[in-house]
Amino acid sequence: MPVPLAPYPTPPAPYTPPANGAQSQLVCSGCQNLLLYPVGATSVCCAVCNAVTAVPLPGTEMAQLVCGGCHTLLMYIRGATNVQCSCCHTVNLALEANQVAHVNCGNCRMLLMYQYGARSVKCAVCNFVTSVE
């Protein structure tokens, strides 16, 4: 008696980007390049270093800062207080906009940013210490 053959399983449907072409961006976990990806993707493979970076869950607010050690652009989940750079391992203080203030350097007039409550801030350009009033 012939045995009926089981049908081949249907392959999963390939990912189709949204019709409006909406894209988002994140920083590659391998080489720190900025990656663009279609909204809805769960991970992104970097074309430069082939590292696979997981995409944060929808609705997760991201923020950016420049590393104080190596000047690499870092992305992190908004609300974090510290962000460690994956390039130079510097731990950066992540401040929200309402936690910082600005003053001009008392020597070279460079615009400086400092944390509320600080009594002074040292200029990274000329090393002058400006008192905050």
C-alpha positions as CSV (number, residue, x, y, z in Angstrom):
1,M,0.0,0.0,0.0
2,P,1.5,3.4,-1.0
3,V,2.3,5.8,1.8
4,P,1.2,9.4,1.3
5,L,4.0,11.9,1.3
6,A,3.9,14.7,3.7
7,P,3.9,18.2,2.1
8,Y,7.0,20.3,2.5
9,P,6.6,22.8,5.3
10,T,5.9,26.3,4.1
11,P,9.0,28.6,4.6
12,P,8.6,31.6,6.8
13,A,7.5,34.7,4.9
14,P,10.5,37.0,4.2
15,Y,10.6,40.3,6.0
16,T,8.9,43.0,4.1
17,P,9.7,46.6,5.2
18,P,6.8,49.0,5.9
19,A,5.2,50.5,2.9
20,N,6.1,54.0,4.0
21,G,9.8,53.1,4.1
22,A,10.2,54.2,7.7
23,Q,13.7,53.7,9.1
24,S,15.4,54.1,12.4
25,Q,19.0,54.0,13.5
26,L,21.3,52.5,16.1
27,V,25.0,52.2,16.8
28,C,26.7,49.0,15.7
29,S,27.8,46.9,18.7
30,G,31.0,45.9,16.9
31,C,32.5,48.9,15.1
32,Q,30.3,51.8,16.5
33,N,29.2,52.9,13.0
34,L,25.7,54.3,12.7
35,L,23.3,51.8,11.2
36,L,20.0,52.5,9.4
37,Y,17.4,49.8,9.5
38,P,13.7,49.4,8.5
39,V,11.2,49.9,11.4
40,G,10.1,46.4,12.6
41,A,13.4,44.7,12.2
42,T,14.6,42.8,15.3
43,S,18.3,42.8,14.6
44,V,20.7,44.5,12.2
45,C,23.9,43.0,10.6
46,C,26.6,45.6,10.0
47,A,27.9,45.7,6.5
48,V,31.4,46.8,7.7
49,C,32.2,44.4,10.5
50,N,29.3,41.8,10.2
51,A,28.4,42.2,13.9
52,V,24.7,41.6,14.6
53,T,23.1,44.2,16.9
54,A,19.8,43.7,18.5
55,V,17.2,46.4,17.9
56,P,15.7,47.8,21.1
57,L,12.0,47.0,21.7
58,P,9.5,49.5,20.1
59,G,8.8,52.4,22.4
60,T,12.2,52.3,24.0
61,E,13.5,55.9,24.0
62,M,17.1,56.3,23.1
63,A,19.5,59.1,23.8
64,Q,23.0,59.9,22.5
65,L,26.2,61.4,24.0
66,V,29.8,61.8,22.9
67,C,32.3,59.7,24.9
68,G,34.6,62.0,27.0
69,G,37.5,59.6,26.4
70,C,37.6,58.9,22.7
71,H,34.8,61.1,21.3
72,T,32.8,58.2,19.9
73,L,29.1,58.8,19.5
74,L,27.3,56.5,22.1
75,M,23.6,55.6,22.1
76,Y,21.9,54.4,25.2
77,I,18.5,53.9,26.7
78,R,17.1,57.2,28.0
79,G,17.1,57.4,31.8
80,A,20.5,55.6,32.3
81,T,22.8,57.5,34.6
82,N,26.1,56.1,33.4
83,V,27.2,54.8,30.0
84,Q,30.4,52.8,29.4
85,C,32.1,53.3,26.1
86,S,32.7,50.0,24.3
87,C,35.8,51.4,22.5
88,C,37.8,53.0,25.3
89,H,35.8,51.7,28.4
90,T,35.4,55.2,29.8
91,V,32.3,55.5,32.1
92,N,30.4,58.6,31.0
93,L,27.9,60.4,33.1
94,A,24.6,60.6,31.2
95,L,22.7,63.7,32.2
96,E,19.2,64.7,31.1
97,A,18.8,68.2,29.6
98,N,17.2,69.5,32.9
99,Q,20.2,68.4,34.9
100,V,22.8,70.6,33.1
101,A,23.5,74.3,32.7
102,H,25.9,76.4,30.6
103,V,28.4,79.1,31.2
104,N,31.1,80.8,29.1
105,C,34.7,80.2,30.2
106,G,36.1,83.1,32.1
107,N,39.3,83.1,30.0
108,C,38.6,81.9,26.4
109,R,34.8,82.4,26.3
110,M,34.2,78.8,25.2
111,L,30.7,77.6,26.1
112,L,30.9,75.1,28.9
113,M,28.3,72.6,30.2
114,Y,28.2,71.6,33.8
115,Q,25.9,69.7,36.2
116,Y,23.5,71.7,38.3
117,G,24.9,72.2,41.8
118,A,28.6,72.5,40.7
119,R,30.5,75.4,42.1
120,S,33.0,75.6,39.3
121,V,33.8,74.1,35.9
122,K,37.2,73.6,34.2
123,C,37.6,74.5,30.6
124,A,38.9,71.6,28.5
125,V,40.4,74.1,26.0
126,C,42.5,76.4,28.2
127,N,42.2,74.7,31.6
128,F,40.8,77.9,33.2
129,V,38.5,77.2,36.2
130,T,35.3,79.3,36.0
131,S,33.2,79.9,39.1
132,V,29.5,79.2,38.7
133,E,27.3,81.7,40.5
